[in-house]
């Protein structure tokens, strides 16, 4: 007993003490390994983005300050392309056309998407079938859809004008009348794009807490008041996202307008993207086309910032 008590304290084993790490294998940090695996998983997407998106964008920005027609060497001209753009009548016509299109398209997209989402958010038999039906146009080729709608909008043989004739209305020449051609394109793009936004609104509707509606019912709210004070404010973020996507898509309009009308009567359906394509690939003015592309990019960027600012101010007022 005396000998055991005389042993140094450092040599007395302590229960629960960790063993010395000098001779054992040191394990790697699991969080570091997970981070490395995460970087490896996202690396292909980042590499593809850098090669096929960022690098071409940087090269196009460089070309916007040059005179380049593919056949001759590049010539640096500075801001001459942008200065020339201020005198391009066709570019301003295309911007006016796409602005008119956006004013018609975006509000209608919000109204129809939200209305269909509210109708499809009910637990009734067959609702899943209709959700699929409304989404089918989204995966349809824009050129194929434009071709079908060109026939449907034909003045004499089109299905729409024949339907109007049944109720005594003489349908217009949709695709050859400057007063109606943008309406026809809005109709086609609305039909093809509403399905994707319905999915977004359905996700937003299913994320609204049920107790908000229960509280509204206890306060005596009717259906319209529940929509106005509960549903629509809860979908503010979703609506902002839909508006942003719709605006960006509107200013990038090309496929349907080109397939259905080209530039239309008197350039009534000439769009900025079509004007850029024609300038760059038909006239081989790559530098000038690049300057138009970046001008359009800056316009879309600033419109998105304004939309974001308005949405933030509205959120602060509600909060």
ChimeraX attribute file (.defattr): number of C-alpha atoms within 10 A of each C-alpha:
attribute: neighborCount
match mode: 1-to-1
recipient: residues
	/A:1	5
	/A:2	6
	/A:3	6
	/A:4	8
	/A:5	9
	/A:6	8
	/A:7	10
	/A:8	8
	/A:9	9
	/A:10	7
	/A:11	7
	/A:12	10
	/A:13	8
	/A:14	9
	/A:15	6
	/A:16	6
	/A:17	7
	/A:18	7
	/A:19	8
	/A:20	7
	/A:21	8
	/A:22	7
	/A:23	7
	/A:24	8
	/A:25	7
	/A:26	8
	/A:27	6
	/A:28	8
	/A:29	8
	/A:30	9
	/A:31	9
	/A:32	10
	/A:33	11
	/A:34	11
	/A:35	11
	/A:36	11
	/A:37	12
	/A:38	11
	/A:39	12
	/A:40	11
	/A:41	11
	/A:42	10
	/A:43	12
	/A:44	11
	/A:45	11
	/A:46	12
	/A:47	12
	/A:48	12
	/A:49	13
	/A:50	13
	/A:51	12
	/A:52	10
	/A:53	12
	/A:54	13
	/A:55	13
	/A:56	13
	/A:57	16
	/A:58	11
	/A:59	11
	/A:60	19
	/A:61	16
	/A:62	15
	/A:63	23
	/A:64	27
	/A:65	21
	/A:66	23
	/A:67	20
	/A:68	21
	/A:69	17
	/A:70	13
	/A:71	7
	/A:72	8
	/A:73	9
	/A:74	14
	/A:75	13
	/A:76	15
	/A:77	14
	/A:78	14
	/A:79	13
	/A:80	16
	/A:81	20
	/A:82	19
	/A:83	11
	/A:84	11
	/A:85	18
	/A:86	10
	/A:87	10
	/A:88	11
	/A:89	10
	/A:90	15
	/A:91	20
	/A:92	15
	/A:93	19
	/A:94	22
	/A:95	19
	/A:96	17
	/A:97	19
	/A:98	24
	/A:99	16
	/A:100	14
	/A:101	21
	/A:102	20
	/A:103	12
	/A:104	16
	/A:105	23
	/A:106	20
	/A:107	13
	/A:108	16
	/A:109	23
	/A:110	19
	/A:111	12
	/A:112	17
	/A:113	25
	/A:114	23
	/A:115	13
	/A:116	19
	/A:117	23
	/A:118	16
	/A:119	15
	/A:120	20
	/A:121	17
	/A:122	9
	/A:123	9
	/A:124	9
	/A:125	7
	/A:126	9
	/A:127	14
	/A:128	12
	/A:129	10
	/A:130	12
	/A:131	19
	/A:132	11
	/A:133	11
	/A:134	19
	/A:135	19
	/A:136	14
	/A:137	19
	/A:138	16
	/A:139	11
	/A:140	11
	/A:141	13
	/A:142	19
	/A:143	15
	/A:144	12
	/A:145	19
	/A:146	22
	/A:147	14
	/A:148	13
	/A:149	20
	/A:150	21
	/A:151	15
	/A:152	17
	/A:153	21
	/A:154	19
	/A:155	19
	/A:156	14
	/A:157	11
	/A:158	15
	/A:159	15
	/A:160	17
	/A:161	20
	/A:162	19
	/A:163	13
	/A:164	13
	/A:165	12
	/A:166	9
	/A:167	8
	/A:168	9
	/A:169	11
	/A:170	13
	/A:171	17
	/A:172	17
	/A:173	17
	/A:174	21
	/A:175	23
	/A:176	16
	/A:177	14
	/A:178	16
	/A:179	13
	/A:180	15
	/A:181	22
	/A:182	23
	/A:183	16
	/A:184	19
	/A:185	24
	/A:186	22
	/A:187	15
	/A:188	20
	/A:189	23
	/A:190	18
	/A:191	17
	/A:192	21
	/A:193	20
	/A:194	24
	/A:195	25
	/A:196	17
	/A:197	26
	/A:198	26
	/A:199	19
	/A:200	18
	/A:201	24
	/A:202	20
	/A:203	15
	/A:204	18
	/A:205	19
	/A:206	10
	/A:207	11
	/A:208	14
	/A:209	11
	/A:210	9
	/A:211	9
	/A:212	14
	/A:213	18
	/A:214	13
	/A:215	13
	/A:216	16
	/A:217	14
	/A:218	8
	/A:219	9
	/A:220	11
	/A:221	15
	/A:222	11
	/A:223	11
	/A:224	10
	/A:225	13
	/A:226	18
	/A:227	15
	/A:228	12
	/A:229	14
	/A:230	17
	/A:231	18
	/A:232	15
	/A:233	14
	/A:234	18
	/A:235	19
	/A:236	15
	/A:237	15
	/A:238	19
	/A:239	21
	/A:240	18
	/A:241	16
	/A:242	21
	/A:243	19
	/A:244	19
	/A:245	14
	/A:246	21
	/A:247	21
	/A:248	18
	/A:249	17
	/A:250	23
	/A:251	22
	/A:252	17
	/A:253	21
	/A:254	20
	/A:255	17
	/A:256	22
	/A:257	26
	/A:258	18
	/A:259	16
	/A:260	24
	/A:261	19
	/A:262	17
	/A:263	17
	/A:264	18
	/A:265	14
	/A:266	11
	/A:267	15
	/A:268	22
	/A:269	28
	/A:270	26
	/A:271	30
	/A:272	25
	/A:273	23
	/A:274	21
	/A:275	20
	/A:276	21
	/A:277	19
	/A:278	14
	/A:279	18
	/A:280	20
	/A:281	13
	/A:282	10
	/A:283	11
	/A:284	16
	/A:285	19
	/A:286	23
	/A:287	29
	/A:288	24
	/A:289	26
	/A:290	26
	/A:291	26
	/A:292	23
	/A:293	21
	/A:294	16
	/A:295	15
	/A:296	17
	/A:297	15
	/A:298	12
	/A:299	14
	/A:300	19
	/A:301	13
	/A:302	11
	/A:303	15
	/A:304	18
	/A:305	13
	/A:306	12
	/A:307	17
	/A:308	15
	/A:309	12
	/A:310	13
	/A:311	16
	/A:312	14
	/A:313	12
	/A:314	12
	/A:315	13
	/A:316	9
	/A:317	8
	/A:318	8
	/A:319	6
